[in-house]
Amino acid sequence: MEQQFSGIVVRATGSWYEVLAAGQRLECRIRGRLRLKGVRSTNPVVVGDLVHGVTDEQGNHLIVDIEPRRNYVIRRASNLSKESHIIAANIDHALLLVTLRQPETALEFVDRFLVTCEAYKIPVTILLSKADLQAAEAIAAFRAIYEPIGYRVVTVSTETGEGVDVVRELLHGATTLLSGNSGVGKSTLVRAIDPTLDIRTGDISESHHKGRHTTTFSTMYPLRDGGFVIDTPGIKGFGLLDIDNDELWHYFPEMMHFGQACRFYNCTHIHEPGCAVVAAIEAGEIAEQRYESYLKMMDDDDKYRK
């Protein structure tokens, strides 16, 4: 006789799914019919999904249903440029780790992440990592770009302890997406919050997982003091598939603020006369770096959208 269970997906590798259910970790497969649902994605079940399943008489754990998602974030599928790959679902907020040097995080990378989270209604806090290595002038310049448009910027250093308690409070009791380029100190920060975790390794002991390159998959880690942190893979190609060119500017808060005053309702804020956004840039009311990111997204990602 089949036994029912419900839980949250904490790891998804494409064919096997690890579900945390009533304190147990169950290695699950999808029951075939789930794959027939019209999901425009390469992966039907993702980290963060709330799922229902059954354990059959042979002891196999099968996912049979998925709760509706509150939100999710996507990237382009690595092998199908017109298809999406959902990275994680049901996220309370996102933390983006950024470094201004050693290594330098490109502002376009920051802006692409912010646009994605704006589109899927996920609040973002920017963490300026390795603050002890960053110049005060560079930190001030970064803050001047992002704080006036509504993003919280927290300076963090695991060397000095600066900002660690703030991050701990942000993580407490919530499901948090943690992202950032390689080398920005994600694993070090997580270990400072919860020494029992090491997100660099993500070892998988089950034999059917051996040999997989686990960094291509998101993983959700329960935190000792409550809540979950989701470690993401590289986010190149993050999330613009569902965003048309004519609505991209809606996810730049400062452009939304000024764009209402444009002469034309369908202004692209590139070449039209009477563009209030361009006027705001010329007046120094919108950061040029943000506008450059907008132009690059309009140009670079058009070929990936349907």
N, C-alpha and C positions, 0 to 999 in steps of 0.2 A: 504494500500500500504506500502511495506517495505521501511524503511529509512536506508541508508548506513552510517557507521561510521568507522573510523580508529583510532587506539590508541596503547598504550603500556600497557602490563600487569604488574600491580604493586603488585598483590597478587594472589596466586593460591593455592587452598585448595584441589584440586583433582577432584572436581565436579563443583565448582563455581569459577569464575575468575573475579577479579576486574580490569577493564580496564580504564585507564585515557585517555579520548578522548575529545579534544576541551575544556579542563578545567572541564569536568564533570567526575564523577566516576560512571561507569556503572557495575552493577552486571550481569555477563554473564554466559551462558552455551555454550558448544560446539555443533554445529550442527553435528548430528550423523556421517556423512560420514568422518569427520576429523579423527575419531578414526580408520578408516580402512587403513590409510596410514601406510606404513611399517616403523614405528619409533621404534627402539630398546630401548624402555624406558617405564617405568610405567606411565609416565605423558606426554601426547602429547603437552600440552601448559604450558609454564613456565614463571616465572617472567623475565621481560626483553624482551619478545617476542613482536615484532611489528605485530599487527593483524588487520584484516579487518572483519567487521561484519555487521549485519542488525538488525534493531528493527522491529519486526513484528506488525501486526495490534492489537495484544493483549498487546503490550508494552514489550514483552520479548526481551532481548538482546541476540543475538546469534553470536558466533565467527564462521566465515565460511572459513577463510584462514589465513595462517601465512607466513610472509616474511621469506626468507632464513636467517638463523642465521650466524652472523660473527664468533661467537665462543660460547662456553658454558663450564660449569664445571659440573661434575657428582659425585655421590657417589653410593655405592651399595644400592639397594632397601632393606628396612628393613626386608621384609618378603620373598624376593626371591634373594638368594645370587648371582645367575647368571644374574640377571637383573639390569639395571641401573636406577637411579633416577636423572634427570637433575635438578640441583639446581638453575641455573640462566643462562641467555643467553645475548649476545650482550654487553659484559663487556669491558669497556675501560682500566681499571686496577684494581688491587686488593691490599688491605691493610691488612696485617696480624698482629694482635696485639699479642705480646709475653711479658711475664713477667718471670724474672729470679728467683724471689722468691715472695711469697705471692700472688698467687700460682706460682709454677715453671712450665713452659711450657716445655714439653719433646722435645728434638731436633728432634726426629723421627717425631713428629707431624709437626714441622716446615718443615722438609724436604719432607714429604708427600704432604703438601700443595704446596710447591715450584715445585715439580715434576709435579703435576697436572696442575699448571698454565703454566709451560714450555711446556707441551704436547699440551695445547689448546691455546698457544701463547697469554697469558695474562700477561702483565708486572706486577711485584710485588714490593711493597715497604714494608719492615718490620718495624713495629713500636715497639720499646722497651718501653712498657707502664710502668706507675708508676716509672719513672726514679728516682724520689726522694727517693724511697725505695731500689734501687738497688746499690750494691757495684760497685765502679768505676772499680775495677779489673775484676769483672764479665762482665761488659759492654764491656770492652776492649777485653776480651777473646771471647765474642760473635761476636763482630765486626771482629775480626781476622779470624773467620771462614767464614763469609758471604760476607764481603765487597770485599776481593780479588777475589771472583768468580763472581762479578758483581751485587750483590744485594745492594740496598741502605738501610741503617739502620738509622732510625730517632729516637732519644730519645724523649719521650713525658711524660709530667706530667701535669695533670689537676690541681694539687695542686699549682704548681709554674708557670704554663703557658708555660713551656718549650715545644717547638715543636708544639704547638697548631696552630699557624699561618701557619706553614709549611703544616700541615694536611689540614687546611682550603683551602690552595691554591691547594693542590693535588685533593681535592674534587670538586673544583669550575668548573662547566660546564661539568662535566664528569659523566659517570655511573660507580660507584665504588663498587666492592664487598668488604664488610667488614667482617672479620672473626677472630676467636680466641676462645680459651677455655673459659668456664665459669669463671668469676672472674677477667678477665684481664682488665676490665674497658671500654668495648665497649660503653655501654649506657652513661656512664659519659663523655666519649670523644665526642660522638655525641651531647650531650646536650651543651657541651662547644662550639661546632661549631655552633649549631643551637638550641637555648634554647626552641624552639617550639616543638621539637621532643623528644619522650621518647620511645626508641626501646625496653624497657623491657616489655612493656605491649601489644602493638599490638592489642588493643581491637577491636572486631568485633561486630557491633551493629545489623547486620541483623539476623533475627530469625533463618534462616537456617544454620548459622555458630555457634550457641550457643553450648557449650559443647565440641567444638573441642580443641585439644591441639595445639595451634597456633604455638608454638615454633618448631614444626616439619616442618613448611613451611617457605620458604624464603619470605621476604616482601621488596618491594622497596618503599623508602620514598623520596619525592621531598624535596630538600633543599631550604631554604629561599633565598639564594644567587645564586641559579642556580645549576643544576645537580641533580643526584639521588644517594642515598646510598642504597645498598642492604644488609640487615641483614640476615645472613645465620643461619640455624640450626646447630646442632653439626655435625662435619665433620669426625667422625670416619668412616673408610672405604672410605675415599675420593679418588675417581677418578682413580683407576688403572685398571679398567675393560678393557679399550680399549688399554692397554699397554702390549705388550708381554714381556716375560722375556728377550729375546735377544735384545730388543730395550730400556729397562728401563734405561740403562746407558746413552743413548742419552740425557736424560733430567737432567743429572748432568753436568753442564757446565765444571767443572774441569776435569771430566772423559772424556768428549768429546775432551778436549784439549790434554790430554796425550794419550788417547786411540788409536789415529791414528798411533802411533808407535808400537803397539803390534805386536808380531810375527804372530799371527793368526788373519785373518779378522773377524772371528766369536768368538773372545775371550769373555768369560763371566766375566773376571777380578776377578776370584775366585781361580782357581787352575792351569791355563795353564802356561807353561814355557814361558819366554820371554814376560811377561805381563808388559807393560809400566805403567799401572795404579798402580799395586802393587808396582812397583819400586818407583813411585812418592810418595806413601804413606810411604814407608820405608824411603824415603829421606826427609819426612816432607813437601812435596809440595802439598799434599792433606790431608785435616783434617781427622784424624781417625774417628771422630764422624760422618762425612758425609758418610764414607765408611761403618760404622756399620749400618747406616740407609739403605743404599743400600742393604746390605746383608739381613736385616730384611724384606725389601719389597720383595726381591726375594723369600724368604722362606715363609713369612706369607700370601702373596697374590696369590701365584700360584694356590691354590685350588679354587680361585674365578674367574679365567680367563678361557675362552673357547679356 
